Structure formats: structure tokens, C-alpha cells
């Protein structure tokens, strides 16, 4: 145990240095995509299945897409095809670097003819959207009011969490 800690200590100190002395990143930037790629690499190092990692990347993607479209609406920035452009842009910023760095696309990491990480991103995106729709539905049933604090977050994240647990114990 002590030997493992000695091996990891430089990495921990290096990470701590950057966490303490880094400036906050913008939410819409290529650095975030690199961070997602690094997170996938870390999850691989920790032995977390790519399908589970992909679920959370897909949820993050949909969240960023919704956040960006909402921001564009508030700033009254409107142009034809902006929702499609934002959606395609985010998925391209996430999937293409993962593919070109070799994290995605291994022939041994394929299920039903598609990469496990890509399957996870698709599933996570679907689950997050489903949670958002469920939140709107129950809010509508309650005359536009939430049933409990942070309902929007809980409805969106709960499906990701539940499916992650199911996949973790069944894979």
C-alpha cells in the first residue's frame, strides 16, 4: 500500500498544484473536450468500463448543448440551424478528439458493431434528454412548480446514475 502511494504521490502533487493555481476554464471550449478525454483516460486507468464513462459524457454533452442554446436565447442570438449546429458542434468536439487520439475505435472495444464509448455517449444523451422531458412533464402536472428542491438536476442525473449502477454490476 505504501509503495503504491509513493508511486502516485508525484501525480497527486502535480494535480493538486494545477487545481490550486489554475484559472477557471470557459464552459464552451476545446479544453473541456480535452478534459473529457482525460477523464475517460482516468476512468480506464481506474478500470471503469467505457460504456459507463460514455453515459456520463453523453449526459454532459446534452447538458452543455441545452446550456448553450439557452444562453444564445438569452442573448437573443438567433440564426437558422443554430440548434443543429450547436448539437453537431459539441458532439464533434467530444467524439473526434477521442477517436483521433485512439481512445475510441479499438476493434476489441466494440459491441454490436459500435465502440463501447460511443454507445455510452448515445445512451447517456438519450437518458439525460429523457430525464429532462420527465422533469418538464411532472412540473407541468404540478402547475409549473417543482415537487422538491433541485428536481431538475435529480430528474436529469438519476437515469445516468441508475443505468451506471446497473451496467457496473452486470458487465
C-alpha positions in Angstrom: 0.0 0.0 0.0 2.8 2.4 0.9 4.6 1.5 -2.3 1.6 2.4 -4.4 1.3 5.7 -2.5 4.9 6.5 -3.3 4.3 5.9 -7.0 1.2 8.1 -7.1 2.5 10.9 -4.9 4.1 12.9 -7.7 0.9 12.6 -9.8 -1.2 13.7 -6.8 1.0 16.7 -6.0 1.2 17.7 -9.7 -2.6 17.6 -10.0 -3.1 19.5 -6.7 -0.7 22.2 -8.0 -2.8 22.7 -11.1 -6.1 22.6 -9.3 -4.9 25.3 -6.8 -3.2 27.6 -9.3 -5.3 27.2 -12.5 -7.7 29.8 -13.8 -11.3 28.7 -14.4 -11.9 27.4 -17.9 -14.8 28.6 -20.0 -17.7 26.1 -20.2 -17.6 26.2 -24.0 -14.1 25.5 -25.1 -11.8 22.8 -26.5 -10.1 22.5 -23.2 -13.3 21.0 -21.8 -13.2 18.4 -24.5 -9.6 17.5 -23.6 -10.7 17.3 -20.0 -13.4 14.8 -21.0 -10.8 12.8 -22.9 -8.5 12.9 -19.8 -11.5 11.8 -17.7 -12.0 8.9 -20.0 -8.4 8.0 -19.7 -8.5 8.2 -15.9 -11.7 6.1 -15.8 -9.8 3.5 -18.0 -6.9 3.6 -15.5 -9.3 3.0 -12.7 -10.9 0.1 -14.6 -14.3 1.7 -15.2 -16.0 0.4 -18.3 -16.1 2.7 -21.4 -19.9 2.1 -21.6 -20.3 3.7 -18.2 -17.9 6.5 -18.9 -19.8 7.2 -22.1 -23.1 7.5 -20.3 -21.7 10.4 -18.3 -20.0 12.0 -21.3 -23.4 11.8 -23.2 -25.2 13.4 -20.3 -22.6 16.2 -20.1 -22.9 16.8 -23.8 -26.7 17.2 -23.7 -26.3 19.5 -20.6 -23.8 21.7 -22.4 -25.9 21.8 -25.6 -29.0 22.8 -23.6 -27.0 25.4 -21.6 -25.5 26.9 -24.8 -28.9 27.1 -26.6 -30.4 28.7 -23.5 -27.5 31.2 -23.4 -28.0 32.0 -27.1 -31.7 32.6 -26.4 -31.0 34.9 -23.5 -28.5 36.9 -25.6 -31.1 37.0 -28.4 -28.5 35.4 -30.8 -30.7 33.7 -33.4 -29.8 32.2 -36.8 -31.1 29.4 -38.9 -30.0 26.0 -37.8 -28.3 27.1 -34.6 -29.7 24.2 -32.5 -28.4 21.7 -35.0 -25.1 23.5 -35.4 -24.6 23.6 -31.6 -25.5 19.9 -31.2 -23.3 18.7 -34.0 -20.5 21.0 -32.8 -20.5 19.7 -29.3 -20.6 16.1 -30.4 -17.8 16.7 -32.9 -15.7 18.4 -30.2 -16.1 15.4 -27.9 -16.1 12.4 -30.3 -13.5 13.4 -32.8 -10.6 14.0 -30.4 -11.5 10.7 -28.6 -11.3 8.9 -32.0 -8.2 10.6 -33.3 -6.3 10.1 -30.1 -7.0 6.4 -30.2 -9.3 6.3 -27.1 -12.3 5.4 -29.2 -12.3 3.0 -32.2 -10.4 -0.1 -30.9 -11.6 -3.2 -32.6 -11.6 -5.1 -29.3 -13.8 -2.5 -27.7 -16.9 -3.0 -29.9 -20.4 -4.0 -29.1 -23.0 -4.6 -31.8 -20.6 -3.1 -34.3 -20.2 0.2 -32.4 -17.5 1.4 -30.0 -18.5 0.9 -26.3 -17.7 4.6 -25.5 -19.8 5.8 -28.4 -22.7 3.5 -27.3 -22.4 5.0 -23.8 -22.4 8.6 -25.2 -25.6 7.7 -27.2 -27.2 6.1 -24.2 -26.2 8.8 -21.8 -27.5 11.5 -24.2 -30.8 9.7 -24.5 -31.1 9.2 -20.8 -30.4 12.8 -20.0 -32.9 14.0 -22.5 -35.5 11.6 -21.1 -34.8 12.9 -17.6 -35.3 16.5 -18.8 -38.6 15.6 -20.5 -39.7 13.8 -17.4 -38.9 16.9 -15.3 -41.0 19.1 -17.7 -43.8 16.6 -17.5 -44.0 16.4 -13.7 -43.5 20.2 -13.4 -46.5 20.7 -15.8 -48.6 18.3 -13.7 -47.8 20.5 -10.7 -48.9 23.8 -12.3 -45.4 24.8 -13.3 -43.9 24.2 -9.8 -41.3 21.7 -8.8 -42.1 19.0 -6.2 -38.8 19.2 -4.4 -35.6 21.4 -4.5 -33.1 20.5 -7.3 -35.8 18.5 -9.1 -34.4 19.5 -12.4 -30.9 18.1 -11.5 -32.3 15.0 -9.9 -34.5 14.1 -12.9 -31.7 14.6 -15.3 -28.9 12.9 -13.4 -30.9 10.0 -11.8 -31.2 8.0 -15.0 -27.5 8.3 -15.6 -26.7 7.1 -12.1 -29.2 4.2 -12.2 -28.0 2.9 -15.6 -24.4 3.3 -14.5 -25.1 1.1 -11.4 -27.0 -1.4 -13.5 -24.2 -1.6 -16.0 -21.5 -1.7 -13.4 -23.0 -4.7 -11.7 -24.0 -6.6 -14.9 -20.9 -6.0 -17.1 
